[in-house]
């Protein structure tokens, strides 16, 4: 990862943190919790859908779309959990570098990336959508 990529990552990573004492967990339904707790789950994804399904109005959910356009692989759920619960921007950078090495993902060169975002119409949807956008 080059210096520009690292600076952008650290800048984005410093915007939102889960409240102290809160542990977020990803499963087949995505990250589910009170909407006020979910901003840290929107930081680093290929695509995401903010969707609450049948939950009460104060709840919301964040479903991550993988690079192929499908559901996030169960094998990647621990990585999503680690990112959402990371303790600092530097910790996020470390987690990403470890994951990239483990999965053999190339981050060299100039990549043209499109991130797709979607949301429901609950009052909390806009704040979560804004949290997912770059700083």
Short mmCIF file of the C-alpha atoms (twelve columns), coordinates in Angstrom:
data_MODEL
# 
_entry.id   MODEL 
# 
loop_
_atom_site.group_PDB 
_atom_site.id 
_atom_site.type_symbol 
_atom_site.label_atom_id 
_atom_site.label_alt_id 
_atom_site.label_comp_id 
_atom_site.label_asym_id 
_atom_site.label_seq_id 
_atom_site.Cartn_x 
_atom_site.Cartn_y 
_atom_site.Cartn_z 
_atom_site.pdbx_PDB_model_num 
ATOM 1   C CA . UNK A 1   0.000   0.000   0.000   1 
ATOM 2   C CA . UNK A 2   1.515   3.317   -1.022  1 
ATOM 3   C CA . UNK A 3   1.738   6.411   1.189   1 
ATOM 4   C CA . UNK A 4   -1.225  8.173   -0.453  1 
ATOM 5   C CA . UNK A 5   -3.437  5.108   0.083   1 
ATOM 6   C CA . UNK A 6   -2.326  4.876   3.713   1 
ATOM 7   C CA . UNK A 7   -3.065  8.588   4.344   1 
ATOM 8   C CA . UNK A 8   -6.534  8.279   2.798   1 
ATOM 9   C CA . UNK A 9   -7.232  5.157   4.833   1 
ATOM 10  C CA . UNK A 10  -6.100  6.766   8.095   1 
ATOM 11  C CA . UNK A 11  -8.147  9.898   7.367   1 
ATOM 12  C CA . UNK A 12  -11.298 7.886   6.661   1 
ATOM 13  C CA . UNK A 13  -10.678 5.579   9.609   1 
ATOM 14  C CA . UNK A 14  -10.545 8.414   12.110  1 
ATOM 15  C CA . UNK A 15  -14.105 9.628   11.431  1 
ATOM 16  C CA . UNK A 16  -16.292 7.160   13.361  1 
ATOM 17  C CA . UNK A 17  -15.768 4.787   16.264  1 
ATOM 18  C CA . UNK A 18  -18.099 2.387   18.033  1 
ATOM 19  C CA . UNK A 19  -19.080 3.600   21.506  1 
ATOM 20  C CA . UNK A 20  -16.946 2.244   24.341  1 
ATOM 21  C CA . UNK A 21  -18.179 -1.105  25.596  1 
ATOM 22  C CA . UNK A 22  -20.065 -1.905  22.368  1 
ATOM 23  C CA . UNK A 23  -18.985 -4.968  20.372  1 
ATOM 24  C CA . UNK A 24  -20.484 -5.144  16.888  1 
ATOM 25  C CA . UNK A 25  -20.860 -8.496  15.137  1 
ATOM 26  C CA . UNK A 26  -21.512 -9.364  11.476  1 
ATOM 27  C CA . UNK A 27  -23.627 -12.358 10.461  1 
ATOM 28  C CA . UNK A 28  -25.841 -13.335 7.518   1 
ATOM 29  C CA . UNK A 29  -28.209 -10.464 8.377   1 
ATOM 30  C CA . UNK A 30  -25.302 -7.994  8.338   1 
ATOM 31  C CA . UNK A 31  -24.455 -5.717  11.242  1 
ATOM 32  C CA . UNK A 32  -27.672 -5.199  13.250  1 
ATOM 33  C CA . UNK A 33  -28.041 -2.779  16.162  1 
ATOM 34  C CA . UNK A 34  -29.513 0.513   17.205  1 
ATOM 35  C CA . UNK A 35  -28.728 2.809   14.269  1 
ATOM 36  C CA . UNK A 36  -26.696 5.173   16.472  1 
ATOM 37  C CA . UNK A 37  -24.104 2.393   16.956  1 
ATOM 38  C CA . UNK A 38  -23.528 1.458   13.298  1 
ATOM 39  C CA . UNK A 39  -21.414 4.274   11.800  1 
ATOM 40  C CA . UNK A 40  -18.136 2.376   12.346  1 
ATOM 41  C CA . UNK A 41  -19.472 -0.497  10.194  1 
ATOM 42  C CA . UNK A 42  -19.698 1.649   7.043   1 
ATOM 43  C CA . UNK A 43  -16.030 2.603   6.679   1 
ATOM 44  C CA . UNK A 44  -14.372 0.113   4.338   1 
ATOM 45  C CA . UNK A 45  -16.581 -1.841  1.982   1 
ATOM 46  C CA . UNK A 46  -17.072 -2.496  -1.738  1 
ATOM 47  C CA . UNK A 47  -20.771 -1.865  -1.461  1 
ATOM 48  C CA . UNK A 48  -23.257 -1.638  1.317   1 
ATOM 49  C CA . UNK A 49  -26.967 -1.569  1.879   1 
ATOM 50  C CA . UNK A 50  -28.434 0.152   4.894   1 
ATOM 51  C CA . UNK A 51  -31.543 -1.874  5.614   1 
ATOM 52  C CA . UNK A 52  -33.622 -2.437  8.684   1 
ATOM 53  C CA . UNK A 53  -36.063 -5.047  7.432   1 
ATOM 54  C CA . UNK A 54  -38.749 -5.558  10.064  1 
ATOM 55  C CA . UNK A 55  -36.866 -4.079  13.044  1 
ATOM 56  C CA . UNK A 56  -38.111 -1.228  15.228  1 
ATOM 57  C CA . UNK A 57  -37.498 2.312   13.899  1 
ATOM 58  C CA . UNK A 58  -34.442 3.012   16.083  1 
ATOM 59  C CA . UNK A 59  -32.703 -0.144  14.818  1 
ATOM 60  C CA . UNK A 60  -30.996 -0.428  11.482  1 
ATOM 61  C CA . UNK A 61  -28.652 -2.763  9.650   1 
ATOM 62  C CA . UNK A 62  -25.632 -2.608  7.367   1 
ATOM 63  C CA . UNK A 63  -25.150 -5.398  4.820   1 
ATOM 64  C CA . UNK A 64  -21.811 -5.538  3.008   1 
ATOM 65  C CA . UNK A 65  -21.532 -6.505  -0.662  1 
ATOM 66  C CA . UNK A 66  -18.368 -8.334  -1.686  1 
ATOM 67  C CA . UNK A 67  -16.264 -7.570  -4.799  1 
ATOM 68  C CA . UNK A 68  -18.306 -10.025 -6.919  1 
ATOM 69  C CA . UNK A 69  -21.590 -8.325  -5.987  1 
ATOM 70  C CA . UNK A 70  -22.748 -11.092 -3.655  1 
ATOM 71  C CA . UNK A 71  -23.146 -11.387 0.085   1 
ATOM 72  C CA . UNK A 72  -20.017 -11.011 2.160   1 
ATOM 73  C CA . UNK A 73  -18.358 -14.426 2.475   1 
ATOM 74  C CA . UNK A 74  -18.673 -15.990 5.922   1 
ATOM 75  C CA . UNK A 75  -14.895 -16.411 5.810   1 
ATOM 76  C CA . UNK A 76  -14.549 -12.601 5.727   1 
ATOM 77  C CA . UNK A 77  -16.992 -11.938 8.602   1 
ATOM 78  C CA . UNK A 78  -14.236 -12.026 11.276  1 
ATOM 79  C CA . UNK A 79  -12.351 -9.367  9.287   1 
ATOM 80  C CA . UNK A 80  -15.499 -7.207  9.065   1 
ATOM 81  C CA . UNK A 81  -15.969 -7.597  12.826  1 
ATOM 82  C CA . UNK A 82  -12.350 -6.638  13.503  1 
ATOM 83  C CA . UNK A 83  -12.621 -3.496  11.340  1 
ATOM 84  C CA . UNK A 84  -15.905 -2.388  12.903  1 
ATOM 85  C CA . UNK A 85  -14.465 -2.808  16.400  1 
ATOM 86  C CA . UNK A 86  -10.914 -1.537  15.743  1 
ATOM 87  C CA . UNK A 87  -9.406  0.642   18.447  1 
ATOM 88  C CA . UNK A 88  -7.626  3.246   16.273  1 
ATOM 89  C CA . UNK A 89  -6.923  4.269   12.665  1 
ATOM 90  C CA . UNK A 90  -3.480  2.653   12.985  1 
ATOM 91  C CA . UNK A 91  -5.129  -0.592  14.130  1 
ATOM 92  C CA . UNK A 92  -7.350  -0.509  11.032  1 
ATOM 93  C CA . UNK A 93  -4.298  -0.006  8.801   1 
ATOM 94  C CA . UNK A 94  -2.598  -2.973  10.486  1 
ATOM 95  C CA . UNK A 95  -5.709  -5.169  10.089  1 
ATOM 96  C CA . UNK A 96  -6.038  -4.281  6.405   1 
ATOM 97  C CA . UNK A 97  -2.347  -4.902  5.684   1 
ATOM 98  C CA . UNK A 98  -2.532  -8.293  7.428   1 
ATOM 99  C CA . UNK A 99  -5.724  -9.227  5.564   1 
ATOM 100 C CA . UNK A 100 -4.335  -8.129  2.180   1 
ATOM 101 C CA . UNK A 101 -1.229  -10.264 2.752   1 
ATOM 102 C CA . UNK A 102 -3.233  -13.273 3.984   1 
ATOM 103 C CA . UNK A 103 -5.698  -13.145 1.065   1 
ATOM 104 C CA . UNK A 104 -3.093  -12.264 -1.591  1 
ATOM 105 C CA . UNK A 105 -4.926  -9.085  -2.601  1 
ATOM 106 C CA . UNK A 106 -2.973  -6.642  -4.772  1 
ATOM 107 C CA . UNK A 107 -3.208  -3.002  -3.711  1 
ATOM 108 C CA . UNK A 108 -0.464  -1.766  -6.030  1 
ATOM 109 C CA . UNK A 109 -1.151  0.450   -9.017  1 
ATOM 110 C CA . UNK A 110 -4.011  2.753   -9.847  1 
ATOM 111 C CA . UNK A 111 -7.351  1.043   -9.321  1 
ATOM 112 C CA . UNK A 112 -10.598 2.512   -10.517 1 
ATOM 113 C CA . UNK A 113 -13.111 1.570   -7.860  1 
ATOM 114 C CA . UNK A 114 -16.828 2.143   -7.710  1 
ATOM 115 C CA . UNK A 115 -18.544 1.737   -4.366  1 
ATOM 116 C CA . UNK A 116 -22.298 1.262   -4.468  1 
ATOM 117 C CA . UNK A 117 -24.377 2.538   -1.560  1 
ATOM 118 C CA . UNK A 118 -28.057 2.039   -0.848  1 
ATOM 119 C CA . UNK A 119 -30.320 2.845   2.067   1 
ATOM 120 C CA . UNK A 120 -33.771 2.441   3.473   1 
ATOM 121 C CA . UNK A 121 -35.979 5.407   4.284   1 
ATOM 122 C CA . UNK A 122 -35.727 5.269   8.075   1 
ATOM 123 C CA . UNK A 123 -34.639 8.494   9.795   1 
ATOM 124 C CA . UNK A 124 -31.248 6.941   10.656  1 
ATOM 125 C CA . UNK A 125 -30.548 5.895   7.054   1 
ATOM 126 C CA . UNK A 126 -29.109 9.233   5.930   1 
ATOM 127 C CA . UNK A 127 -26.611 9.499   8.821   1 
ATOM 128 C CA . UNK A 128 -25.360 5.974   8.118   1 
ATOM 129 C CA . UNK A 129 -25.119 6.728   4.402   1 
ATOM 130 C CA . UNK A 130 -23.069 9.871   5.126   1 
ATOM 131 C CA . UNK A 131 -20.765 7.845   7.397   1 
ATOM 132 C CA . UNK A 132 -20.022 5.524   4.470   1 
ATOM 133 C CA . UNK A 133 -18.898 8.345   2.178   1 
ATOM 134 C CA . UNK A 134 -15.257 9.514   2.032   1 
ATOM 135 C CA . UNK A 135 -14.219 12.418  4.229   1 
# 
